[in-house]
Amino acid sequence: MADLQTRVMRSRFFVFIAGLQIVPFGIPYRLTCPQQSHWQILSKHICPHARNYTCLLDILIFEYRQNCKGPKIIAPGSKYIWQPNFNRGECDEERYQPFIFRTEGYTNCSFLKSRCYSEGQATFSNGSAKTDRQCYCDSTRGYVFVSSTRHDKYCEPSEEDCSCHKNVTESITKTYKTGWHNVDYTTNLPSVQSEVMNNFSTVRDYDDHRYNIRRNENENTRNNAALVVLVMLILMFIIPYPSVVVFKKIWPRF
């Protein structure tokens, strides 16, 4: 009896699995133009020859249209649009096309322009339909390029490192404590780093006990106090009472 029930349950399980394979549970997935990831599937599904597939903006209705009338190529700095046939179109403001544009696999100009938004950067030029945006380091705020660039005044982010950093050799102010006083050193010389180090060494010399202002003042005070005590002791042997009165009046000052 147990074996019979086991065989029945097993049969029902296989029937259930077979039903899952027959009944479609997939959610419809819409392929769209001009999604680059869908390009290969659409090109093979719509056109007899995948190379002929195009997806271009129809500027009369501002929608993307698909057809199999390609492939087409056009000079750098431009792209193809549909109006109502193939026509030359300009790259969007934030894109550029440095090489020949091909309808085989592309809808827009190839590259997004770089943005001069990093620390210390500013826009030198917006570039063109063929070139990337150019950046520079804002020297009015003390920024310079991290590394040397091919151009004196600007940098091309798509071809070289345009990072900026604060130029510590432009203006440095240091405050050092020497006894009772704060000493400020400010310099705008090109060799400011070596100058600051020299100034720093000069200030540190005053930390030595031979030059410390506060230490010298303390030593002078102690010497003067010792001298006064010695004088008072001598006077006490000569004029006992008046010397004690004078000593009590002078001693609190020390």
Contacts in CASP RR format, 6 or more apart in sequence:
PFRMAT RR
TARGET T0000
AUTHOR 0000-0000-0000
METHOD contacts of the structure
MODEL  1
MADLQTRVMRSRFFVFIAGLQIVPFGIPYRLTCPQQSHWQILSKHICPHA
RNYTCLLDILIFEYRQNCKGPKIIAPGSKYIWQPNFNRGECDEERYQPFI
FRTEGYTNCSFLKSRCYSEGQATFSNGSAKTDRQCYCDSTRGYVFVSSTR
HDKYCEPSEEDCSCHKNVTESITKTYKTGWHNVDYTTNLPSVQSEVMNNF
STVRDYDDHRYNIRRNENENTRNNAALVVLVMLILMFIIPYPSVVVFKKI
WPRF
31 38 0 8 1.000
31 41 0 8 1.000
31 42 0 8 1.000
31 45 0 8 1.000
32 38 0 8 1.000
33 42 0 8 1.000
33 55 0 8 1.000
33 64 0 8 1.000
33 65 0 8 1.000
33 66 0 8 1.000
33 107 0 8 1.000
34 55 0 8 1.000
34 64 0 8 1.000
34 107 0 8 1.000
34 108 0 8 1.000
36 105 0 8 1.000
39 53 0 8 1.000
39 55 0 8 1.000
39 105 0 8 1.000
40 50 0 8 1.000
42 53 0 8 1.000
42 55 0 8 1.000
42 66 0 8 1.000
43 50 0 8 1.000
43 51 0 8 1.000
43 53 0 8 1.000
43 105 0 8 1.000
44 50 0 8 1.000
46 53 0 8 1.000
46 66 0 8 1.000
46 68 0 8 1.000
47 53 0 8 1.000
47 68 0 8 1.000
48 68 0 8 1.000
49 68 0 8 1.000
51 70 0 8 1.000
51 71 0 8 1.000
51 104 0 8 1.000
52 68 0 8 1.000
52 69 0 8 1.000
52 70 0 8 1.000
52 71 0 8 1.000
53 66 0 8 1.000
53 67 0 8 1.000
53 68 0 8 1.000
53 70 0 8 1.000
53 104 0 8 1.000
53 105 0 8 1.000
54 66 0 8 1.000
54 67 0 8 1.000
54 68 0 8 1.000
54 69 0 8 1.000
54 70 0 8 1.000
54 71 0 8 1.000
54 72 0 8 1.000
54 80 0 8 1.000
54 103 0 8 1.000
54 104 0 8 1.000
55 64 0 8 1.000
55 65 0 8 1.000
55 66 0 8 1.000
55 107 0 8 1.000
56 64 0 8 1.000
56 65 0 8 1.000
56 80 0 8 1.000
56 81 0 8 1.000
56 82 0 8 1.000
56 86 0 8 1.000
56 103 0 8 1.000
56 107 0 8 1.000
57 63 0 8 1.000
57 64 0 8 1.000
57 65 0 8 1.000
57 81 0 8 1.000
57 82 0 8 1.000
57 107 0 8 1.000
58 64 0 8 1.000
58 65 0 8 1.000
58 81 0 8 1.000
58 82 0 8 1.000
58 83 0 8 1.000
58 84 0 8 1.000
59 81 0 8 1.000
59 82 0 8 1.000
59 83 0 8 1.000
60 82 0 8 1.000
60 83 0 8 1.000
60 84 0 8 1.000
64 107 0 8 1.000
65 82 0 8 1.000
67 82 0 8 1.000
69 86 0 8 1.000
70 103 0 8 1.000
70 104 0 8 1.000
71 102 0 8 1.000
71 103 0 8 1.000
71 104 0 8 1.000
72 80 0 8 1.000
72 86 0 8 1.000
72 102 0 8 1.000
72 103 0 8 1.000
73 100 0 8 1.000
73 101 0 8 1.000
73 102 0 8 1.000
73 103 0 8 1.000
74 80 0 8 1.000
74 88 0 8 1.000
74 100 0 8 1.000
74 101 0 8 1.000
75 100 0 8 1.000
75 101 0 8 1.000
76 97 0 8 1.000
76 98 0 8 1.000
76 99 0 8 1.000
76 100 0 8 1.000
76 101 0 8 1.000
76 130 0 8 1.000
77 90 0 8 1.000
77 91 0 8 1.000
77 96 0 8 1.000
77 97 0 8 1.000
77 98 0 8 1.000
77 101 0 8 1.000
77 109 0 8 1.000
77 128 0 8 1.000
77 129 0 8 1.000
77 130 0 8 1.000
78 88 0 8 1.000
78 89 0 8 1.000
78 90 0 8 1.000
78 91 0 8 1.000
78 97 0 8 1.000
78 101 0 8 1.000
78 109 0 8 1.000
78 129 0 8 1.000
79 88 0 8 1.000
79 89 0 8 1.000
79 90 0 8 1.000
79 91 0 8 1.000
79 97 0 8 1.000
79 101 0 8 1.000
79 106 0 8 1.000
79 107 0 8 1.000
79 108 0 8 1.000
79 109 0 8 1.000
80 86 0 8 1.000
80 87 0 8 1.000
80 88 0 8 1.000
80 89 0 8 1.000
80 101 0 8 1.000
80 103 0 8 1.000
81 87 0 8 1.000
81 88 0 8 1.000
81 89 0 8 1.000
90 129 0 8 1.000
91 97 0 8 1.000
91 108 0 8 1.000
91 109 0 8 1.000
91 129 0 8 1.000
92 108 0 8 1.000
92 109 0 8 1.000
93 126 0 8 1.000
94 112 0 8 1.000
94 113 0 8 1.000
95 108 0 8 1.000
95 109 0 8 1.000
95 110 0 8 1.000
95 111 0 8 1.000
95 112 0 8 1.000
95 113 0 8 1.000
96 109 0 8 1.000
96 110 0 8 1.000
96 111 0 8 1.000
96 113 0 8 1.000
96 127 0 8 1.000
96 128 0 8 1.000
96 129 0 8 1.000
96 130 0 8 1.000
96 131 0 8 1.000
96 132 0 8 1.000
97 109 0 8 1.000
97 110 0 8 1.000
97 111 0 8 1.000
97 129 0 8 1.000
97 130 0 8 1.000
98 110 0 8 1.000
98 111 0 8 1.000
98 130 0 8 1.000
98 131 0 8 1.000
99 110 0 8 1.000
101 109 0 8 1.000
101 110 0 8 1.000
109 129 0 8 1.000
111 132 0 8 1.000
111 158 0 8 1.000
113 126 0 8 1.000
113 127 0 8 1.000
113 132 0 8 1.000
113 133 0 8 1.000
114 132 0 8 1.000
114 133 0 8 1.000
114 135 0 8 1.000
114 157 0 8 1.000
114 158 0 8 1.000
114 162 0 8 1.000
115 133 0 8 1.000
116 122 0 8 1.000
116 123 0 8 1.000
116 124 0 8 1.000
116 133 0 8 1.000
116 135 0 8 1.000
116 136 0 8 1.000
116 157 0 8 1.000
116 162 0 8 1.000
118 162 0 8 1.000
118 163 0 8 1.000
118 164 0 8 1.000
119 143 0 8 1.000
119 164 0 8 1.000
119 165 0 8 1.000
120 137 0 8 1.000
120 138 0 8 1.000
120 141 0 8 1.000
120 143 0 8 1.000
120 164 0 8 1.000
121 135 0 8 1.000
121 136 0 8 1.000
121 137 0 8 1.000
121 138 0 8 1.000
121 143 0 8 1.000
121 162 0 8 1.000
121 164 0 8 1.000
122 135 0 8 1.000
122 136 0 8 1.000
122 137 0 8 1.000
122 138 0 8 1.000
123 133 0 8 1.000
123 134 0 8 1.000
123 135 0 8 1.000
123 136 0 8 1.000
124 134 0 8 1.000
124 135 0 8 1.000
124 136 0 8 1.000
124 153 0 8 1.000
124 154 0 8 1.000
124 155 0 8 1.000
125 133 0 8 1.000
125 134 0 8 1.000
125 154 0 8 1.000
126 133 0 8 1.000
127 133 0 8 1.000
127 134 0 8 1.000
131 156 0 8 1.000
132 156 0 8 1.000
132 157 0 8 1.000
132 158 0 8 1.000
132 159 0 8 1.000
133 157 0 8 1.000
134 154 0 8 1.000
134 155 0 8 1.000
134 156 0 8 1.000
134 157 0 8 1.000
135 154 0 8 1.000
135 155 0 8 1.000
135 157 0 8 1.000
135 162 0 8 1.000
136 153 0 8 1.000
136 154 0 8 1.000
136 155 0 8 1.000
137 143 0 8 1.000
137 144 0 8 1.000
137 145 0 8 1.000
137 155 0 8 1.000
137 164 0 8 1.000
138 164 0 8 1.000
139 167 0 8 1.000
142 166 0 8 1.000
142 167 0 8 1.000
142 170 0 8 1.000
142 171 0 8 1.000
143 164 0 8 1.000
143 165 0 8 1.000
143 166 0 8 1.000
143 167 0 8 1.000
144 164 0 8 1.000
144 165 0 8 1.000
144 167 0 8 1.000
145 155 0 8 1.000
145 161 0 8 1.000
145 162 0 8 1.000
145 163 0 8 1.000
145 164 0 8 1.000
146 161 0 8 1.000
146 163 0 8 1.000
146 164 0 8 1.000
146 165 0 8 1.000
147 160 0 8 1.000
147 161 0 8 1.000
147 163 0 8 1.000
149 155 0 8 1.000
149 156 0 8 1.000
149 160 0 8 1.000
149 162 0 8 1.000
150 156 0 8 1.000
150 159 0 8 1.000
150 160 0 8 1.000
155 161 0 8 1.000
155 162 0 8 1.000
156 162 0 8 1.000
168 192 0 8 1.000
168 193 0 8 1.000
169 190 0 8 1.000
169 191 0 8 1.000
169 192 0 8 1.000
169 193 0 8 1.000
170 188 0 8 1.000
170 192 0 8 1.000
171 186 0 8 1.000
171 187 0 8 1.000
171 188 0 8 1.000
171 192 0 8 1.000
172 185 0 8 1.000
172 186 0 8 1.000
172 187 0 8 1.000
172 192 0 8 1.000
172 193 0 8 1.000
172 196 0 8 1.000
173 184 0 8 1.000
173 185 0 8 1.000
173 186 0 8 1.000
174 184 0 8 1.000
174 185 0 8 1.000
174 186 0 8 1.000
174 196 0 8 1.000
174 199 0 8 1.000
174 200 0 8 1.000
175 182 0 8 1.000
175 183 0 8 1.000
175 184 0 8 1.000
175 185 0 8 1.000
176 182 0 8 1.000
176 183 0 8 1.000
176 185 0 8 1.000
176 200 0 8 1.000
176 203 0 8 1.000
177 183 0 8 1.000
178 203 0 8 1.000
178 206 0 8 1.000
178 207 0 8 1.000
178 213 0 8 1.000
179 206 0 8 1.000
179 212 0 8 1.000
179 213 0 8 1.000
179 214 0 8 1.000
180 213 0 8 1.000
180 214 0 8 1.000
181 213 0 8 1.000
183 203 0 8 1.000
185 196 0 8 1.000
185 199 0 8 1.000
187 195 0 8 1.000
187 196 0 8 1.000
189 195 0 8 1.000
205 211 0 8 1.000
206 212 0 8 1.000
206 213 0 8 1.000
209 215 0 8 1.000
221 254 0 8 1.000
224 254 0 8 1.000
225 254 0 8 1.000
228 250 0 8 1.000
228 254 0 8 1.000
232 243 0 8 1.000
232 246 0 8 1.000
232 247 0 8 1.000
232 250 0 8 1.000
235 242 0 8 1.000
235 243 0 8 1.000
235 246 0 8 1.000
236 243 0 8 1.000
236 244 0 8 1.000
236 247 0 8 1.000
END
